């Protein structure tokens, strides 16, 4: 299959690109510069421009591009950058797809479990409503921006990804060096739920979304059973064989991270009901397996 990807330079995008090419798929990378090889196509989400030749003949489009949520302190300016990069980018891709004479069969558009907000110890699946706050509101707008593709009859899947357990990047990539140095510990009181997924299960789930005709709409990409931050801390210490004696108090997190600390300390107990119902099998269903898989990357 010919497949187009945005965000292919990110943690998930790079891994998906390797996986697809290893299986013989032709992958077009959308880049925000002048393409340097035939496998690249240009797009500019700020201008709403997408080179239609990059989409021509594609059976699927995977849209992962967007400014990192945890990369910078949440100033008003950076929150605008986060929103614009996701909403404008999705709108541009969806409109370009809708304008094609022969659109792809499926659009897998990135989203996040931030959609649900803080769920406390209440377990939620794809039927739960959006929460309140910046991230839930962002996710609602982000997903709504794909409307042109859906209106054109393209099967559209919203990949609501949880915390990806990976050593090479993302939030977990920052945790590994700290825990390896023996300086890790719980965050806040540690009772908040973390809905995680190993990187290889994340990639397998994205490919499952491409290949499964019955899947459309929201799809939670999280392991079957979320765990608390305290359980994550214990698992990191257990797998890495390091002490975990240095908890980070909530006030210190708020001082360091600002508004984003509320989401770090918040609890999201999210389950992948639709993924399991569709026959997906996890290679790393528990936290210890996910951490070991990350170390083996």
Buried (B, 14 or more C-beta within 10 A) or exposed (E): BBBBBBBBBBBBBBBBBEBBEEEEBBBBBBBBEEBEEEBBBBBBBEEBEBBEEBBBBBBBBBBBBBBBBEEBEBEEEBBEBBBBBBBBBBBBBBBBBBEBEEBBBBBBBBBBBBBBBBBBEEBBBBEBEBBEBBBBBBBBBBBEBBBBBBEBEBBBBBBBBBBBBBBBBBBBBEBBEBBBEBEBBBBBEBBBBBBBBBBBBBBBBBBBBBEBEEBBEBBBBBBBBBBBBBBBBBBBBEBBEBEBEBBBEBEEBBEEBBBBBBBBBBBBBBBBBBBBEBEBEBEBBBBBBBBBBBEEE
